[in-house]
Amino acid sequence: MDDSGRKKVVAFLVLTFAFSTPFYFLIISAGTVNVAGGLYVAAIMWCPGVAALLTRLFFQRNLRGIGWRWGRRVTRSRGTSSLSLLASACMALCGRPA
Protein backbone atom coordinates (compact mmCIF):
# COMPACT_ATOMS: atom_id res chain seq x y z
CA MET A 1 0.00 0.00 0.00
CA ASP A 2 1.40 3.36 -0.94
CA ASP A 3 1.63 6.33 1.40
CA SER A 4 -1.60 7.96 0.20
CA GLY A 5 -3.50 4.71 0.76
CA ARG A 6 -2.24 4.54 4.32
CA LYS A 7 -3.32 8.12 4.92
CA LYS A 8 -6.82 7.30 3.73
CA VAL A 9 -7.09 4.24 5.96
CA VAL A 10 -5.78 6.14 8.98
CA ALA A 11 -8.18 9.02 8.32
CA PHE A 12 -11.10 6.60 8.04
CA LEU A 13 -10.16 4.84 11.29
CA VAL A 14 -9.68 8.11 13.16
CA LEU A 15 -13.02 9.48 11.96
CA THR A 16 -14.81 6.24 12.81
CA PHE A 17 -13.29 6.29 16.29
CA ALA A 18 -14.13 9.97 16.78
CA PHE A 19 -17.75 9.56 15.68
CA SER A 20 -18.48 6.38 17.62
CA THR A 21 -16.70 7.17 20.90
CA PRO A 22 -19.43 9.44 22.35
CA PHE A 23 -22.07 6.80 21.72
CA TYR A 24 -19.95 4.07 23.29
CA PHE A 25 -19.40 6.34 26.29
CA LEU A 26 -23.14 6.95 26.67
CA ILE A 27 -23.92 3.24 26.40
CA ILE A 28 -21.22 2.24 28.89
CA SER A 29 -22.21 4.95 31.36
CA ALA A 30 -25.86 3.83 31.18
CA GLY A 31 -24.89 0.19 31.67
CA THR A 32 -27.18 -1.13 28.94
CA VAL A 33 -27.43 -1.04 25.17
CA ASN A 34 -31.15 -0.31 25.38
CA VAL A 35 -30.59 3.26 26.51
CA ALA A 36 -32.55 5.76 24.39
CA GLY A 37 -34.50 2.90 22.86
CA GLY A 38 -31.43 1.51 21.09
CA LEU A 39 -30.86 4.77 19.24
CA TYR A 40 -27.19 4.91 20.27
CA VAL A 41 -26.57 1.47 18.79
CA ALA A 42 -28.12 2.60 15.52
CA ALA A 43 -25.92 5.69 15.57
CA ILE A 44 -22.82 3.52 16.08
CA MET A 45 -23.76 1.52 12.99
CA TRP A 46 -23.88 4.71 10.93
CA CYS A 47 -20.44 5.91 12.07
CA PRO A 48 -18.30 3.87 9.61
CA GLY A 49 -20.49 4.90 6.67
CA VAL A 50 -20.33 8.58 7.53
CA ALA A 51 -16.58 8.28 8.10
CA ALA A 52 -16.17 6.62 4.68
CA LEU A 53 -18.12 9.38 2.92
CA LEU A 54 -16.18 12.13 4.66
CA THR A 55 -12.86 10.41 3.94
CA ARG A 56 -13.80 10.14 0.29
CA LEU A 57 -14.84 13.79 0.16
CA PHE A 58 -11.67 14.94 1.92
CA PHE A 59 -9.22 13.05 -0.27
CA GLN A 60 -10.98 13.02 -3.65
CA ARG A 61 -13.38 15.96 -3.37
CA ASN A 62 -16.27 13.95 -4.87
CA LEU A 63 -18.42 10.89 -4.32
CA ARG A 64 -17.87 9.37 -7.76
CA GLY A 65 -16.82 5.77 -7.84
CA ILE A 66 -18.90 4.73 -4.85
CA GLY A 67 -21.33 2.89 -7.09
CA TRP A 68 -24.53 4.84 -6.53
CA ARG A 69 -25.36 5.14 -10.22
CA TRP A 70 -28.47 3.25 -11.19
CA GLY A 71 -27.38 2.08 -14.62
CA ARG A 72 -29.56 1.03 -17.53
CA ARG A 73 -28.93 -2.69 -17.80
CA VAL A 74 -29.44 -3.59 -14.16
CA THR A 75 -32.79 -1.90 -13.57
CA ARG A 76 -34.73 -5.17 -13.60
CA SER A 77 -32.43 -6.97 -11.17
CA ARG A 78 -32.35 -4.01 -8.79
CA GLY A 79 -36.11 -3.75 -8.91
CA THR A 80 -36.45 -7.44 -8.16
CA SER A 81 -33.99 -7.25 -5.29
CA SER A 82 -35.75 -4.20 -3.86
CA LEU A 83 -39.12 -5.93 -3.99
CA SER A 84 -37.75 -9.08 -2.36
CA LEU A 85 -36.20 -6.97 0.39
CA LEU A 86 -39.51 -5.20 0.93
CA ALA A 87 -41.39 -8.52 1.00
CA SER A 88 -39.02 -10.05 3.54
CA ALA A 89 -39.24 -6.93 5.73
CA CYS A 90 -43.05 -7.10 5.62
CA MET A 91 -42.99 -10.78 6.58
CA ALA A 92 -40.61 -10.06 9.45
CA LEU A 93 -42.65 -7.14 10.76
CA CYS A 94 -46.13 -8.59 10.21
CA GLY A 95 -45.32 -12.11 11.30
CA ARG A 96 -46.25 -15.36 9.68
CA PRO A 97 -49.92 -16.00 8.97
CA ALA A 98 -51.57 -18.51 11.29
Backbone hydrogen bonds, N-H to C=O, Kabsch-Sander energy under -0.5 kcal/mol:
donor,donor_aa,acceptor,acceptor_aa,energy
6,R,2,D,-1.8
7,K,3,D,-1.9
8,K,4,S,-1.8
9,V,5,G,-2.1
10,V,6,R,-2.7
11,A,7,K,-2.5
12,F,8,K,-2.4
13,L,9,V,-2.5
14,V,10,V,-2.6
15,L,11,A,-2.5
16,T,12,F,-2.6
17,F,13,L,-2.4
18,A,14,V,-2.7
19,F,15,L,-2.6
20,S,16,T,-2.2
21,T,17,F,-2.0
24,Y,20,S,-2.3
25,F,21,T,-2.6
26,L,22,P,-2.2
27,I,23,F,-2.3
28,I,24,Y,-2.8
29,S,25,F,-2.7
30,A,26,L,-1.5
31,G,27,I,-1.5
32,T,27,I,-0.9
35,V,32,T,-0.7
37,G,34,N,-1.4
38,G,35,V,-1.2
39,L,36,A,-1.4
40,Y,35,V,-0.7
42,A,38,G,-1.7
43,A,39,L,-2.1
44,I,40,Y,-2.0
45,M,41,V,-1.7
46,W,42,A,-1.1
47,C,43,A,-1.0
50,V,46,W,-2.4
51,A,47,C,-2.5
52,A,48,P,-2.2
53,L,49,G,-2.3
54,L,50,V,-2.5
55,T,51,A,-2.3
56,R,52,A,-2.4
57,L,53,L,-2.5
58,F,54,L,-2.5
59,F,55,T,-2.4
60,Q,56,R,-2.6
61,R,56,R,-0.5
61,R,57,L,-1.2
62,N,56,R,-0.6
66,I,63,L,-1.1
75,T,72,R,-0.8
78,R,74,V,-2.3
79,G,75,T,-2.2
80,T,76,R,-2.4
81,S,77,S,-2.4
82,S,78,R,-2.3
83,L,79,G,-2.3
84,S,80,T,-2.3
85,L,81,S,-2.0
86,L,82,S,-2.3
87,A,83,L,-2.5
88,S,84,S,-2.3
89,A,85,L,-2.2
90,C,86,L,-2.2
91,M,87,A,-2.3
92,A,88,S,-2.1
93,L,89,A,-2.4
94,C,90,C,-2.8
95,G,91,M,-1.4
